[in-house]
Amino acid sequence: KKIAGQKQAAVEADLDKPIDECIQGKYGLTCEYKKDGAEISITYIKNKADWIHILDSRIDNAYTSPVWLGYEPSDPTIVAPARLAWENIPGLLEFSAFITENGRLAGIHIKTQTQ
């Protein structure tokens, strides 16, 4: 929750420096981080953390994944076999939890402003 929409310097104050060289792509600068066992990929669009992808084995339930990251509990607005999504979290465009065939959490993708 702390890093969504933040500038790179603020993100790195929380996550430390990227684990490798950041890559400039079509939509913005993408950097990879690791913290407390989590792997985090952030694309900075208009100099803010806009697309955030998180892999964290400690988060084992797609339905409660927003709570793990500091958001208020709420029901997903989209329920599909491979994806749960919340389009009702203040400050976010979308929070998606992707689910594997065996029901485990495959990853989380957060969009703050850009589709």
PyMOL commands that place a pseudoatom at each C-alpha (Angstrom):
pseudoatom trace, name=CA, resn=LYS, resi=1, chain=A, elem=C, hetatm=0, pos=[0.000, 0.000, 0.000]
pseudoatom trace, name=CA, resn=LYS, resi=2, chain=A, elem=C, hetatm=0, pos=[2.852, 2.346, 0.820]
pseudoatom trace, name=CA, resn=ILE, resi=3, chain=A, elem=C, hetatm=0, pos=[4.423, 2.203, -2.651]
pseudoatom trace, name=CA, resn=ALA, resi=4, chain=A, elem=C, hetatm=0, pos=[1.400, 2.502, -4.973]
pseudoatom trace, name=CA, resn=GLY, resi=5, chain=A, elem=C, hetatm=0, pos=[1.508, 5.849, -6.764]
pseudoatom trace, name=CA, resn=GLN, resi=6, chain=A, elem=C, hetatm=0, pos=[4.796, 6.895, -5.159]
pseudoatom trace, name=CA, resn=LYS, resi=7, chain=A, elem=C, hetatm=0, pos=[7.875, 8.297, -6.893]
pseudoatom trace, name=CA, resn=GLN, resi=8, chain=A, elem=C, hetatm=0, pos=[10.878, 6.015, -7.303]
pseudoatom trace, name=CA, resn=ALA, resi=9, chain=A, elem=C, hetatm=0, pos=[12.858, 7.624, -4.456]
pseudoatom trace, name=CA, resn=ALA, resi=10, chain=A, elem=C, hetatm=0, pos=[9.997, 7.018, -1.998]
pseudoatom trace, name=CA, resn=VAL, resi=11, chain=A, elem=C, hetatm=0, pos=[9.618, 3.407, -3.183]
pseudoatom trace, name=CA, resn=GLU, resi=12, chain=A, elem=C, hetatm=0, pos=[13.333, 2.773, -2.771]
pseudoatom trace, name=CA, resn=ALA, resi=13, chain=A, elem=C, hetatm=0, pos=[13.284, 4.256, 0.731]
pseudoatom trace, name=CA, resn=ASP, resi=14, chain=A, elem=C, hetatm=0, pos=[10.971, 1.339, 1.588]
pseudoatom trace, name=CA, resn=LEU, resi=15, chain=A, elem=C, hetatm=0, pos=[12.242, -1.427, -0.730]
pseudoatom trace, name=CA, resn=ASP, resi=16, chain=A, elem=C, hetatm=0, pos=[15.919, -0.431, -1.117]
pseudoatom trace, name=CA, resn=LYS, resi=17, chain=A, elem=C, hetatm=0, pos=[17.621, -0.269, -4.510]
pseudoatom trace, name=CA, resn=PRO, resi=18, chain=A, elem=C, hetatm=0, pos=[16.542, -2.468, -7.452]
pseudoatom trace, name=CA, resn=ILE, resi=19, chain=A, elem=C, hetatm=0, pos=[18.203, -5.887, -7.623]
pseudoatom trace, name=CA, resn=ASP, resi=20, chain=A, elem=C, hetatm=0, pos=[19.382, -5.220, -11.183]
pseudoatom trace, name=CA, resn=GLU, resi=21, chain=A, elem=C, hetatm=0, pos=[19.478, -2.472, -13.790]
pseudoatom trace, name=CA, resn=CYS, resi=22, chain=A, elem=C, hetatm=0, pos=[16.074, -0.904, -14.461]
pseudoatom trace, name=CA, resn=ILE, resi=23, chain=A, elem=C, hetatm=0, pos=[14.788, -1.205, -18.032]
pseudoatom trace, name=CA, resn=GLN, resi=24, chain=A, elem=C, hetatm=0, pos=[13.173, 1.611, -19.986]
pseudoatom trace, name=CA, resn=GLY, resi=25, chain=A, elem=C, hetatm=0, pos=[10.187, 0.167, -21.848]
pseudoatom trace, name=CA, resn=LYS, resi=26, chain=A, elem=C, hetatm=0, pos=[7.336, 1.428, -23.985]
pseudoatom trace, name=CA, resn=TYR, resi=27, chain=A, elem=C, hetatm=0, pos=[5.241, 2.526, -20.991]
pseudoatom trace, name=CA, resn=GLY, resi=28, chain=A, elem=C, hetatm=0, pos=[7.908, 3.531, -18.504]
pseudoatom trace, name=CA, resn=LEU, resi=29, chain=A, elem=C, hetatm=0, pos=[10.859, 2.467, -16.405]
pseudoatom trace, name=CA, resn=THR, resi=30, chain=A, elem=C, hetatm=0, pos=[10.549, -1.056, -14.930]
pseudoatom trace, name=CA, resn=CYS, resi=31, chain=A, elem=C, hetatm=0, pos=[12.566, -2.032, -11.858]
pseudoatom trace, name=CA, resn=GLU, resi=32, chain=A, elem=C, hetatm=0, pos=[12.778, -5.316, -9.932]
pseudoatom trace, name=CA, resn=TYR, resi=33, chain=A, elem=C, hetatm=0, pos=[13.013, -5.457, -6.131]
pseudoatom trace, name=CA, resn=LYS, resi=34, chain=A, elem=C, hetatm=0, pos=[13.154, -8.081, -3.388]
pseudoatom trace, name=CA, resn=LYS, resi=35, chain=A, elem=C, hetatm=0, pos=[12.029, -7.529, 0.176]
pseudoatom trace, name=CA, resn=ASP, resi=36, chain=A, elem=C, hetatm=0, pos=[11.268, -10.010, 2.946]
pseudoatom trace, name=CA, resn=GLY, resi=37, chain=A, elem=C, hetatm=0, pos=[11.102, -12.873, 0.436]
pseudoatom trace, name=CA, resn=ALA, resi=38, chain=A, elem=C, hetatm=0, pos=[8.743, -11.050, -1.935]
pseudoatom trace, name=CA, resn=GLU, resi=39, chain=A, elem=C, hetatm=0, pos=[9.627, -10.349, -5.563]
pseudoatom trace, name=CA, resn=ILE, resi=40, chain=A, elem=C, hetatm=0, pos=[8.257, -7.012, -6.746]
pseudoatom trace, name=CA, resn=SER, resi=41, chain=A, elem=C, hetatm=0, pos=[8.297, -5.571, -10.258]
pseudoatom trace, name=CA, resn=ILE, resi=42, chain=A, elem=C, hetatm=0, pos=[7.294, -1.928, -10.640]
pseudoatom trace, name=CA, resn=THR, resi=43, chain=A, elem=C, hetatm=0, pos=[6.698, 0.055, -13.808]
pseudoatom trace, name=CA, resn=TYR, resi=44, chain=A, elem=C, hetatm=0, pos=[6.982, 3.775, -13.186]
pseudoatom trace, name=CA, resn=ILE, resi=45, chain=A, elem=C, hetatm=0, pos=[4.604, 5.641, -15.478]
pseudoatom trace, name=CA, resn=LYS, resi=46, chain=A, elem=C, hetatm=0, pos=[4.853, 9.438, -15.384]
pseudoatom trace, name=CA, resn=ASN, resi=47, chain=A, elem=C, hetatm=0, pos=[7.521, 8.929, -12.674]
pseudoatom trace, name=CA, resn=LYS, resi=48, chain=A, elem=C, hetatm=0, pos=[5.158, 7.150, -10.270]
pseudoatom trace, name=CA, resn=ALA, resi=49, chain=A, elem=C, hetatm=0, pos=[4.791, 3.482, -9.263]
pseudoatom trace, name=CA, resn=ASP, resi=50, chain=A, elem=C, hetatm=0, pos=[1.814, 2.648, -11.451]
pseudoatom trace, name=CA, resn=TRP, resi=51, chain=A, elem=C, hetatm=0, pos=[1.953, -1.042, -12.392]
pseudoatom trace, name=CA, resn=ILE, resi=52, chain=A, elem=C, hetatm=0, pos=[3.082, -3.256, -9.516]
pseudoatom trace, name=CA, resn=HIS, resi=53, chain=A, elem=C, hetatm=0, pos=[3.469, -7.038, -9.762]
pseudoatom trace, name=CA, resn=ILE, resi=54, chain=A, elem=C, hetatm=0, pos=[4.078, -8.999, -6.562]
pseudoatom trace, name=CA, resn=LEU, resi=55, chain=A, elem=C, hetatm=0, pos=[5.070, -12.622, -5.984]
pseudoatom trace, name=CA, resn=ASP, resi=56, chain=A, elem=C, hetatm=0, pos=[5.088, -13.483, -2.286]
pseudoatom trace, name=CA, resn=SER, resi=57, chain=A, elem=C, hetatm=0, pos=[4.787, -17.046, -1.000]
pseudoatom trace, name=CA, resn=ARG, resi=58, chain=A, elem=C, hetatm=0, pos=[3.590, -15.742, 2.385]
pseudoatom trace, name=CA, resn=ILE, resi=59, chain=A, elem=C, hetatm=0, pos=[0.339, -14.568, 0.763]
pseudoatom trace, name=CA, resn=ASP, resi=60, chain=A, elem=C, hetatm=0, pos=[-1.498, -17.837, 0.287]
pseudoatom trace, name=CA, resn=ASN, resi=61, chain=A, elem=C, hetatm=0, pos=[-5.098, -16.742, -0.259]
pseudoatom trace, name=CA, resn=ALA, resi=62, chain=A, elem=C, hetatm=0, pos=[-6.273, -14.720, -3.256]
pseudoatom trace, name=CA, resn=TYR, resi=63, chain=A, elem=C, hetatm=0, pos=[-9.436, -13.532, -1.457]
pseudoatom trace, name=CA, resn=THR, resi=64, chain=A, elem=C, hetatm=0, pos=[-7.471, -11.985, 1.406]
pseudoatom trace, name=CA, resn=SER, resi=65, chain=A, elem=C, hetatm=0, pos=[-4.497, -10.747, -0.636]
pseudoatom trace, name=CA, resn=PRO, resi=66, chain=A, elem=C, hetatm=0, pos=[-5.560, -7.061, -0.481]
pseudoatom trace, name=CA, resn=VAL, resi=67, chain=A, elem=C, hetatm=0, pos=[-5.624, -7.257, 3.329]
pseudoatom trace, name=CA, resn=TRP, resi=68, chain=A, elem=C, hetatm=0, pos=[-2.085, -8.706, 3.360]
pseudoatom trace, name=CA, resn=LEU, resi=69, chain=A, elem=C, hetatm=0, pos=[-0.963, -5.552, 1.562]
pseudoatom trace, name=CA, resn=GLY, resi=70, chain=A, elem=C, hetatm=0, pos=[-2.726, -3.146, 3.902]
pseudoatom trace, name=CA, resn=TYR, resi=71, chain=A, elem=C, hetatm=0, pos=[-6.049, -2.519, 2.156]
pseudoatom trace, name=CA, resn=GLU, resi=72, chain=A, elem=C, hetatm=0, pos=[-9.456, -2.769, 3.817]
pseudoatom trace, name=CA, resn=PRO, resi=73, chain=A, elem=C, hetatm=0, pos=[-11.285, -6.085, 3.411]
pseudoatom trace, name=CA, resn=SER, resi=74, chain=A, elem=C, hetatm=0, pos=[-13.866, -6.089, 0.632]
pseudoatom trace, name=CA, resn=ASP, resi=75, chain=A, elem=C, hetatm=0, pos=[-15.444, -8.494, -1.830]
pseudoatom trace, name=CA, resn=PRO, resi=76, chain=A, elem=C, hetatm=0, pos=[-13.896, -8.732, -5.291]
pseudoatom trace, name=CA, resn=THR, resi=77, chain=A, elem=C, hetatm=0, pos=[-15.824, -7.029, -8.092]
pseudoatom trace, name=CA, resn=ILE, resi=78, chain=A, elem=C, hetatm=0, pos=[-14.656, -9.638, -10.634]
pseudoatom trace, name=CA, resn=VAL, resi=79, chain=A, elem=C, hetatm=0, pos=[-14.606, -13.363, -9.837]
pseudoatom trace, name=CA, resn=ALA, resi=80, chain=A, elem=C, hetatm=0, pos=[-13.242, -15.697, -12.513]
pseudoatom trace, name=CA, resn=PRO, resi=81, chain=A, elem=C, hetatm=0, pos=[-11.577, -19.112, -12.252]
pseudoatom trace, name=CA, resn=ALA, resi=82, chain=A, elem=C, hetatm=0, pos=[-8.074, -17.719, -12.753]
pseudoatom trace, name=CA, resn=ARG, resi=83, chain=A, elem=C, hetatm=0, pos=[-8.494, -14.190, -11.407]
pseudoatom trace, name=CA, resn=LEU, resi=84, chain=A, elem=C, hetatm=0, pos=[-10.100, -12.158, -8.660]
pseudoatom trace, name=CA, resn=ALA, resi=85, chain=A, elem=C, hetatm=0, pos=[-10.157, -8.396, -9.104]
pseudoatom trace, name=CA, resn=TRP, resi=86, chain=A, elem=C, hetatm=0, pos=[-11.134, -5.415, -7.010]
pseudoatom trace, name=CA, resn=GLU, resi=87, chain=A, elem=C, hetatm=0, pos=[-12.072, -2.211, -8.807]
pseudoatom trace, name=CA, resn=ASN, resi=88, chain=A, elem=C, hetatm=0, pos=[-13.359, -0.644, -5.595]
pseudoatom trace, name=CA, resn=ILE, resi=89, chain=A, elem=C, hetatm=0, pos=[-10.171, -0.029, -3.597]
pseudoatom trace, name=CA, resn=PRO, resi=90, chain=A, elem=C, hetatm=0, pos=[-9.636, 3.701, -2.988]
pseudoatom trace, name=CA, resn=GLY, resi=91, chain=A, elem=C, hetatm=0, pos=[-6.528, 5.040, -4.716]
pseudoatom trace, name=CA, resn=LEU, resi=92, chain=A, elem=C, hetatm=0, pos=[-6.244, 2.102, -7.130]
pseudoatom trace, name=CA, resn=LEU, resi=93, chain=A, elem=C, hetatm=0, pos=[-7.560, 1.540, -10.610]
pseudoatom trace, name=CA, resn=GLU, resi=94, chain=A, elem=C, hetatm=0, pos=[-7.464, -2.224, -10.088]
pseudoatom trace, name=CA, resn=PHE, resi=95, chain=A, elem=C, hetatm=0, pos=[-6.091, -4.904, -7.769]
pseudoatom trace, name=CA, resn=SER, resi=96, chain=A, elem=C, hetatm=0, pos=[-5.909, -8.376, -9.348]
pseudoatom trace, name=CA, resn=ALA, resi=97, chain=A, elem=C, hetatm=0, pos=[-4.994, -11.697, -7.746]
pseudoatom trace, name=CA, resn=PHE, resi=98, chain=A, elem=C, hetatm=0, pos=[-4.171, -14.441, -10.229]
pseudoatom trace, name=CA, resn=ILE, resi=99, chain=A, elem=C, hetatm=0, pos=[-4.871, -18.055, -9.284]
pseudoatom trace, name=CA, resn=THR, resi=100, chain=A, elem=C, hetatm=0, pos=[-3.213, -21.255, -10.530]
pseudoatom trace, name=CA, resn=GLU, resi=101, chain=A, elem=C, hetatm=0, pos=[-5.135, -24.364, -11.609]
pseudoatom trace, name=CA, resn=ASN, resi=102, chain=A, elem=C, hetatm=0, pos=[-4.610, -25.895, -8.158]
pseudoatom trace, name=CA, resn=GLY, resi=103, chain=A, elem=C, hetatm=0, pos=[-6.080, -22.817, -6.441]
pseudoatom trace, name=CA, resn=ARG, resi=104, chain=A, elem=C, hetatm=0, pos=[-2.834, -21.246, -5.208]
pseudoatom trace, name=CA, resn=LEU, resi=105, chain=A, elem=C, hetatm=0, pos=[-2.049, -17.569, -5.592]
pseudoatom trace, name=CA, resn=ALA, resi=106, chain=A, elem=C, hetatm=0, pos=[0.111, -17.063, -8.702]
pseudoatom trace, name=CA, resn=GLY, resi=107, chain=A, elem=C, hetatm=0, pos=[0.717, -13.361, -8.254]
pseudoatom trace, name=CA, resn=ILE, resi=108, chain=A, elem=C, hetatm=0, pos=[-0.783, -9.948, -7.631]
pseudoatom trace, name=CA, resn=HIS, resi=109, chain=A, elem=C, hetatm=0, pos=[-0.984, -7.097, -10.114]
pseudoatom trace, name=CA, resn=ILE, resi=110, chain=A, elem=C, hetatm=0, pos=[-1.876, -3.576, -9.028]
pseudoatom trace, name=CA, resn=LYS, resi=111, chain=A, elem=C, hetatm=0, pos=[-2.673, -0.680, -11.356]
pseudoatom trace, name=CA, resn=THR, resi=112, chain=A, elem=C, hetatm=0, pos=[-2.883, 2.751, -9.800]
pseudoatom trace, name=CA, resn=GLN, resi=113, chain=A, elem=C, hetatm=0, pos=[-3.769, 5.001, -12.753]
pseudoatom trace, name=CA, resn=THR, resi=114, chain=A, elem=C, hetatm=0, pos=[-2.881, 3.641, -16.196]
pseudoatom trace, name=CA, resn=GLN, resi=115, chain=A, elem=C, hetatm=0, pos=[-4.794, 0.850, -17.947]
for i in range(1, 115): cmd.bond("trace and resi %d" % i, "trace and resi %d" % (i + 1))
show_as sticks, trace
zoom trace
